[in-house]
Amino acid sequence: MNIKFAEKYGFCFGVKRAIQIAERNRNATTLGPIIHNTREIARLERDFDVSLSEDIENLADAQNVIIRTHGITKQDLQTLQERKKHIIDATCPFVTKPQKIVKKMSDEHYQIIIFGDKIHPEVKGVASYGENVCVITSVEELEKVKLEKKVALVSQTTKQPKQFEQIAAYLVSKVNECRVFNTICNATFDNQHAADMLSRDVDVMIVVGGKNSSNTKQLLAIVQKHCPHSYLVEDENDLQESWFEGKALCGITAGASTPDWIIKRVQEKIEQI
C-alpha cells in the first residue's frame, strides 16, 4: 500500500501552544477538554498530571485552572476570577479575536450573526460576549432570522470559507449595514484545501482525529466529495483491512488537534496491511 500525505495536516499553532502550556503546568486542571482529542488528553493526564473537569462546579479543589483552546464563556471566566483561581489561559488567539469583535460590535448595538455550531464550546464562548446574538449553520437557517438594520458577522474558526461567503453575501443583500469579519483560521483553510486536493488523486482516504472535533469532521466531509472511500479514525485501532482491498494509493490527513505520534501509528499500521 502506497501512502501519500496532504501537504498540510495535523497540529495547528493554537493547539501546539495549548499543549505546551499544559505541559509546563503540572498538576493543573483544564476546564473542559483542552483540545478535542481524547488520546492526547489521556497522555497529558498520565505524563503531566493535567486533569480534566467538564464542569466549573467540580473545580472546588483545583487552584490552577487552564482555559482550553476553544475558550470559555464570559460568565465562567468571571466565576473563576471571583473564586480566586489561578487562571492559565490557553485560549487560541484566533478564538480570542472573534470574542473581542463580538463584544465591540455588540457595544455598538449591532445584531451579531455567528456562523457556527450552537453546541460547540468555541461558539458558546464567543456568543457570551454579545447581547443580541444569533447562531446559524447555513443560509437556509439565516432566512428564518428577523434581521435588524445593523448586522455584524463572524465565524467559528473551523468553518468552510465558501459557506461563510454565501452567508455574507446574503446578509449584504438584506440589511442596511453589514460588518463582515472573516474569523476562519488560516490553518483550517490550508488543511482543508490540502485535503481536498489530495482526495482527488487517491483510492482511499484516511482522516485522523477526534470524532468530536469540528475541524476533523469538516475534513472528512470535504474529502468524501472526491473520494467516497474516506474514513475517520481516532487511532490505528480504528483501521479496518477491508477498506484497503483493491486499493493502490492511500491518502492521509489529520485534524488540527491530532498529535504526530498518533498519525505515525496510523501510517505504520496501514503500511503493514
C-alpha positions in Angstrom: 0.0 0.0 0.0 1.5 3.3 -1.1 0.8 6.3 1.2 0.7 10.0 0.4 0.2 12.7 3.0 -1.6 16.0 2.5 0.7 19.0 2.1 -0.8 20.5 5.3 -2.2 18.4 8.2 -2.2 18.0 11.9 -1.5 20.3 14.9 -2.2 24.0 14.3 -0.5 26.9 16.0 -3.2 27.2 18.7 -3.2 23.6 19.6 0.6 23.4 19.8 0.6 26.4 22.0 -2.1 24.9 24.3 -0.3 21.6 24.7 3.0 23.4 25.5 1.1 25.4 28.2 -0.4 22.3 29.7 3.0 20.5 29.8 4.5 23.5 31.6 1.8 23.5 34.3 1.8 20.1 36.0 -1.0 19.3 38.5 -3.3 21.9 36.8 -6.9 21.2 35.8 -8.4 22.1 32.4 -12.0 23.4 32.3 -13.3 21.3 29.5 -11.1 19.3 27.1 -8.0 21.4 26.3 -8.3 20.1 22.7 -10.7 17.7 21.0 -8.5 14.6 21.1 -9.2 12.0 23.9 -5.8 10.2 23.3 -3.8 13.4 23.8 -5.8 14.4 26.8 -5.1 11.0 28.4 -1.3 11.5 27.7 -1.3 14.9 29.4 -3.0 13.3 32.4 -0.7 10.3 32.5 2.6 12.2 31.9 2.0 15.7 33.3 -0.8 15.2 35.9 -3.1 17.6 34.0 -6.6 16.6 34.9 -9.9 17.4 33.2 -13.0 18.9 34.7 -16.1 19.1 32.5 -18.0 21.4 34.9 -16.9 24.6 36.7 -18.7 23.4 39.8 -16.3 20.5 40.1 -13.3 22.7 40.3 -13.6 23.3 44.1 -10.2 21.7 44.9 -8.4 22.9 41.8 -6.3 26.1 42.3 -4.6 26.2 38.9 -7.1 26.2 36.1 -6.2 26.0 32.4 -8.7 27.6 29.9 -9.0 25.3 26.9 -8.0 26.1 23.4 -11.7 26.8 22.4 -12.1 29.3 25.2 -14.9 29.5 27.8 -17.9 31.8 28.3 -17.5 35.3 29.7 -19.6 34.1 32.7 -17.4 31.2 33.5 -14.3 33.4 33.4 -15.9 35.8 35.8 -16.7 32.9 38.1 -13.1 31.7 38.1 -11.9 35.2 38.9 -14.4 35.6 41.8 -13.3 32.3 43.2 -9.6 33.5 43.2 -8.4 30.7 40.9 -5.0 30.9 39.2 -6.1 31.2 35.6 -3.8 29.9 32.9 -5.2 31.0 29.5 -4.6 28.6 26.7 -7.3 30.0 24.5 -6.2 30.1 20.9 -5.6 33.7 19.8 -7.7 33.0 16.7 -10.6 32.3 19.1 -9.9 35.4 21.2 -10.3 37.5 18.1 -14.0 36.9 17.5 -14.7 37.2 21.2 -13.3 40.7 21.1 -15.1 41.6 17.8 -18.5 40.4 19.2 -18.1 42.5 22.3 -17.1 45.6 20.4 -19.9 45.2 17.8 -22.4 44.4 20.5 -21.4 47.5 22.4 -22.1 49.5 19.2 -25.6 48.0 19.0 -25.0 45.6 16.1 -27.0 42.4 15.8 -24.5 39.6 15.9 -24.6 36.7 13.5 -22.3 33.8 14.2 -21.7 31.1 11.5 -21.1 28.1 13.7 -22.4 25.2 15.7 -24.5 26.3 18.7 -23.3 23.5 21.0 -19.6 23.9 20.2 -17.6 25.3 23.2 -15.9 27.9 21.0 -19.2 29.3 19.7 -20.7 29.3 23.2 -17.7 31.3 24.4 -17.8 33.8 21.5 -21.6 34.2 21.8 -21.3 35.0 25.5 -19.6 38.3 24.7 -22.6 39.7 22.8 -26.2 40.8 23.7 -28.2 40.3 20.6 -26.7 37.1 19.1 -28.0 34.6 16.6 -26.0 31.4 15.7 -26.7 29.8 12.3 -25.1 27.0 10.3 -26.5 27.9 6.8 -28.2 30.4 4.6 -31.4 28.4 5.0 -31.3 28.9 8.7 -30.5 32.6 8.3 -33.6 33.1 6.1 -35.7 32.4 9.1 -34.0 35.1 11.3 -35.5 38.5 11.7 -32.7 40.7 10.7 -32.1 44.2 12.1 -30.7 47.2 10.1 -27.1 46.8 11.5 -25.6 43.4 11.5 -22.1 42.0 12.2 -21.0 38.6 11.0 -18.2 36.4 12.5 -17.4 32.7 12.0 -16.4 29.7 14.1 -12.7 29.3 13.3 -13.0 25.9 11.7 -15.9 26.6 9.2 -15.6 26.4 5.4 -14.8 29.7 3.7 -17.2 29.1 0.8 -20.2 28.7 3.1 -19.1 31.8 5.0 -19.0 33.8 1.8 -22.5 32.7 0.9 -23.8 33.8 4.3 -22.0 37.2 4.0 -23.5 37.7 0.5 -27.0 37.0 1.8 -26.6 39.5 4.6 -25.2 42.3 2.4 -28.3 42.0 0.2 -30.8 42.1 3.1 -29.6 44.8 5.6 -28.6 48.5 5.6 -25.2 47.9 7.2 -23.3 44.7 7.4 -19.9 44.4 9.0 -18.2 41.1 7.9 -15.2 39.7 9.9 -13.5 36.7 8.5 -12.5 34.8 11.6 -11.9 31.5 9.9 -8.4 30.3 10.9 -5.8 30.3 8.1 -4.5 26.9 9.3 -8.0 25.5 8.9 -8.3 26.7 5.3 -4.8 25.4 4.4 -5.6 21.9 5.9 -9.0 21.8 4.1 -7.5 22.9 0.8 -4.7 20.4 1.0 -7.1 17.5 1.9 -9.4 18.5 -0.9 -6.5 18.3 -3.5 -5.2 15.0 -2.2 -8.6 13.4 -2.1 -8.8 13.8 -5.9 -5.8 11.6 -6.5 -6.1 8.6 -4.1 -8.1 5.4 -3.9 -8.8 5.6 -0.2 -8.5 8.5 2.2 -7.9 8.3 6.0 -8.7 11.3 8.2 -7.0 11.0 11.6 -8.6 12.9 14.5 -11.1 13.1 17.3 -14.6 12.1 16.4 -15.9 15.0 18.5 -13.6 17.5 16.7 -15.4 20.0 14.4 -12.4 20.6 12.1 -11.8 16.9 11.7 -15.4 16.2 10.8 -15.1 19.1 8.3 -12.1 17.4 6.7 -14.0 14.2 6.4 -16.9 15.9 4.7 -14.5 17.6 2.2 -12.6 14.5 1.2 -15.7 12.4 0.8 -16.8 14.7 -2.1 -14.0 13.3 -4.3 -13.0 10.1 -2.6 -16.1 8.1 -1.4 -13.8 5.6 0.3 -12.9 8.0 3.1 -12.8 7.2 6.7 -12.3 8.9 10.1 -10.2 7.2 12.7 -9.1 8.3 16.1 -6.0 6.0 16.1 -4.6 2.9 14.4 -7.1 0.6 16.2 -10.0 2.0 14.2 -8.5 0.9 10.9 -10.1 -2.0 9.0 -8.3 -4.1 6.5 -11.3 -4.3 4.2 -11.0 -0.6 3.5 -7.8 -1.2 1.5 -8.7 -4.2 -0.5 -8.1 -3.5 -4.2 -6.7 0.0 -3.4 -3.2 1.1 -4.5 -2.8 4.6 -3.1 -3.9 5.8 0.4 -4.1 9.4 1.3 -3.7 10.6 4.9 -4.7 13.9 6.5 -5.3 14.9 10.1 -7.3 17.3 12.2 -5.8 20.3 13.9 -6.0 18.5 17.3 -4.2 15.3 16.2 -0.7 14.8 17.5 2.1 13.4 15.4 2.5 10.3 17.5 -1.0 9.1 16.6 -0.6 10.0 12.9 2.7 7.9 12.9 1.0 4.9 14.4 -1.8 5.1 11.8 0.8 5.3 9.0 2.7 2.3 10.3 -0.5 0.2 10.6 -1.5 1.0 7.0 2.0 0.1 5.8 1.5 -3.4 7.4 -1.7 -4.0 5.6 
